Amino acid sequence: MKVVLLFTVSVLLLAQKPAGMPGWVLSFADEFEGRELDLTKWSPRDPLRGANPLTSETVVGGQLHLASGAISTFGLFSQRAGRFEIRFRVAGSSGVRSGFHLLPLPPGPLPAIDVFEVAGDAPTRVLLGNRWGTEQTERSYGDSFDVPDLSAAFHTIAVEWEGERIAWFVDGKEKFRSVDGVPRQPVFLTIAGTLDIDYVRVYRRP
């Protein structure tokens, strides 16, 4: 009986531990296993737009259910370069645009890496890209791509940012690459819109 119990506990602990990525070291992770948003990791606001209160219970069943507004790691976590990964599902079918963005420190609208943007009424089309310059001279490099229905099931989108290269991956397959406008400063994470989020993980090179 004790052997079975120990085996069960070990399996549960392994299931809760983020999977390793060869060649990467985990630097930030939220698996949303608690009962509320972890305020040691997230702030329920977008620092560029002021307060954005969440409108419903946010953490249930190991998932963050973001109904509106935004969350960010501003003041809590930032990193220059690395792998930034999210597993999510678009919630609802409204025209609300949802997205995961990497924004600079000190905070400002540019440069910004758009890990993804998707409209709730077009869940099979995703925008990937990055933007740089100033508000007067903004430049961007990005495109939209056909993807599996992001509202029908959970999918993983990740950015790998190394040196002068940024690459985007959807469910492990590279979709897009950019060598223009690569940020040179640390960035923080911002997630906004209407999403069910299974996890967010950030890695760095050893």
C-alpha positions in Angstrom: 0.0 0.0 0.0 2.8 2.4 0.9 4.6 1.6 -2.3 1.5 2.4 -4.4 1.0 5.6 -2.4 4.6 6.8 -2.9 4.4 5.9 -6.6 1.1 7.9 -7.0 2.6 11.0 -5.2 5.8 10.8 -7.4 3.7 10.7 -10.6 1.7 13.7 -9.4 4.8 15.7 -8.6 6.3 14.8 -12.0 3.1 15.9 -13.7 3.2 19.3 -12.0 6.9 19.9 -12.8 7.5 21.9 -16.1 9.0 19.7 -18.8 12.7 20.3 -19.5 13.9 21.9 -22.7 17.3 20.6 -23.9 19.8 23.4 -24.0 17.6 25.7 -21.9 17.2 26.6 -18.2 13.8 27.4 -16.8 13.8 31.0 -15.5 10.1 31.7 -15.0 7.0 29.5 -14.9 3.4 29.6 -13.8 1.3 26.4 -14.1 -1.7 28.1 -12.4 -2.1 25.3 -9.8 -3.4 27.6 -7.1 -6.8 29.1 -6.5 -6.0 32.7 -7.4 -3.6 34.7 -9.5 -0.1 34.5 -8.0 0.7 38.2 -7.3 4.4 37.3 -6.7 4.5 36.6 -10.5 1.8 38.7 -12.1 0.3 42.2 -11.7 -3.4 42.4 -12.8 -2.7 45.5 -14.9 -1.0 46.7 -18.1 1.5 49.4 -17.1 1.0 51.2 -20.4 -2.7 51.6 -20.0 -3.4 51.8 -16.2 -5.6 49.4 -14.2 -7.3 46.6 -15.9 -9.3 44.6 -13.3 -10.2 41.0 -14.1 -13.9 40.5 -14.2 -14.2 36.9 -13.1 -12.6 34.1 -11.1 -9.2 33.7 -12.7 -7.7 30.4 -11.6 -9.7 27.2 -11.7 -8.6 23.6 -12.4 -5.0 24.4 -13.1 -5.8 27.1 -15.7 -6.0 30.8 -15.7 -9.3 32.0 -17.2 -8.7 35.6 -18.4 -12.0 37.2 -19.1 -10.9 40.7 -19.8 -8.2 43.2 -19.0 -4.5 42.3 -18.8 -1.8 40.8 -16.6 1.9 41.5 -16.7 5.2 40.7 -15.0 6.2 44.4 -14.9 8.2 45.0 -11.7 8.3 41.3 -11.0 10.1 39.5 -13.8 12.0 40.6 -16.9 14.6 39.0 -19.2 16.7 39.8 -22.2 16.5 37.0 -24.8 15.4 33.4 -24.3 12.5 31.2 -25.0 9.0 32.6 -24.1 6.2 30.0 -24.3 2.5 29.9 -23.6 -0.1 27.1 -23.9 -3.6 28.5 -24.3 -7.0 28.4 -25.9 -9.0 31.3 -27.1 -12.1 31.7 -25.0 -15.4 32.6 -26.7 -16.0 33.7 -30.3 -16.2 37.5 -29.9 -14.1 39.9 -32.0 -11.9 40.7 -28.9 -8.2 40.6 -29.8 -6.1 38.5 -27.4 -2.4 38.4 -27.3 0.9 37.7 -25.6 3.5 40.5 -25.9 7.0 41.2 -24.7 7.4 44.9 -23.8 10.6 46.8 -23.0 12.2 48.2 -19.8 11.8 51.0 -19.1 8.2 50.5 -20.0 7.0 51.9 -23.4 5.2 50.7 -26.5 8.4 50.0 -28.5 10.3 47.9 -29.1 7.8 45.0 -28.7 7.7 41.4 -29.7 4.2 40.1 -30.5 4.4 36.5 -29.5 1.0 36.3 -30.9 -2.3 38.1 -31.5 -5.6 36.5 -32.5 -9.2 37.7 -32.8 -11.8 35.7 -31.1 -14.0 35.6 -34.3 -11.0 34.5 -36.4 -9.3 31.8 -34.3 -7.6 30.1 -37.2 -5.5 33.1 -38.1 -2.7 34.3 -35.9 -0.5 37.4 -36.2 3.3 37.0 -35.3 5.8 39.9 -35.4 7.9 42.5 -33.8 7.9 46.3 -33.8 10.6 48.9 -33.1 11.6 52.5 -33.6 9.7 55.4 -32.0 6.0 56.3 -32.0 6.8 58.8 -34.9 9.1 56.3 -36.8 7.6 53.0 -35.9 8.6 50.1 -38.1 7.4 46.5 -38.0 8.1 43.1 -39.4 5.3 40.5 -39.1 2.7 38.4 -40.9 -0.5 36.5 -40.3 -0.6 32.7 -40.6 -3.2 30.0 -40.8 -3.2 27.8 -37.7 -5.4 25.1 -36.2 -8.5 26.5 -34.5 -7.1 28.1 -31.4 -10.6 28.1 -29.7 -11.2 24.3 -30.2 -8.2 23.0 -28.2 -5.1 24.1 -26.4 -2.1 25.0 -28.5 1.4 26.2 -27.7 3.1 29.2 -29.2 6.7 30.2 -28.4 9.3 32.7 -29.3 13.0 31.9 -29.3 15.0 35.1 -29.2 18.8 34.7 -29.5 21.3 37.3 -30.6 20.0 39.1 -33.7 17.3 36.4 -34.5 13.7 35.9 -33.3 11.9 32.7 -34.3 8.2 31.9 -33.7 6.9 28.3 -33.2 3.4 27.0 -33.2 3.0 23.6 -31.7 6.7 23.0 -32.1 6.9 24.0 -35.7 8.7 27.1 -36.8 6.3 29.5 -38.5 8.2 32.8 -38.8 11.6 34.3 -38.3 13.0 37.9 -38.1 16.4 39.5 -37.9 15.1 43.1 -38.0 14.4 45.3 -35.0 15.6 42.8 -32.4 15.4 44.4 -28.9 18.5 45.1 -26.9 17.0 45.5 -23.5 15.1 43.3 -21.0 11.4 42.8 -21.6 8.5 41.9 -19.4 5.5 39.8 -20.2 2.0 41.1 -20.9 -1.1 38.9 -21.7 -4.4 40.5 -22.6 -7.8 39.5 -24.0 -10.1 36.5 -23.5 -8.0 33.3 -23.0 -7.8 30.1 -21.1 -4.1 29.6 -20.2 -2.6 26.3 -19.2 0.9 27.6 -18.5 3.5 30.3 -19.2 7.2 29.3 -19.2 10.3 31.3 -19.9 13.8 29.8 -20.4 17.3 31.2 -20.8 20.5 29.7 -22.1 22.8 28.2 -19.4 
